[in-house]
Amino acid sequence: MGKGIGIAELTTILTASPRMVGAVRAQRAAGFISEAELEALLAGSVGTADITNVNVTNALLATPGRKAILALPIDDLTNLTGAGEDVVTDILLGFAGTIESIFYIGGTLATSGGAATMALHVEIGAVAVTGGVLTIDEAGIVTPAVLGVYVAGTPITALNVFTNAELISLVNAAGGTVFTAGAGVVVLVISVEGQ
């Protein structure tokens, strides 16, 4: 009984799923396939140098359609001040992606002394995404007076793509009227470009 899988079997695997880098790397490392055979199997898929150097880039491993959810709790809405501040500063996700949307889900019921409003947005580095303004205010989260209230941000239209090395922040714009109570979660929906 031989070790590993043969070239024919590996060809079948790669034809069905050409991004099975781990299986290919293991076969190459174990000496079951030669460099030339590896090149033939991976033509048009993942570059040989990336396999042998164990340096597979996000672009080569891109998997369309994968989503990630990033939940950012705000445990006390009274911490959001009229002066504006970072709610969360410099998150390094470690993968490349696109921020698709932002929304808020209420937890503890919100209250205010009158006309409370805060406008949150996402920044990649120090640059705000275009659109994606999440306004949590009297009409949206105080007046409904229900747990789990949902508020959508405006559509995100540009400057929302990040690399695996870029930092993401959630920022509260200046100028809002403060809340007197309340808590909730800001959720970012992200399309993952690689791993």
Helices and strands as residue ranges (DSSP letters): H 7-16, H 21-29, H 35-42, H 48-52, E 67-74, G 77-79, E 85-92, E 97-106, E 111-124, E 127-128, E 130-131, E 134-137, I 138-142, E 150-152, E 156-158, E 161-162, E 167-172, E 177-181, E 184-192
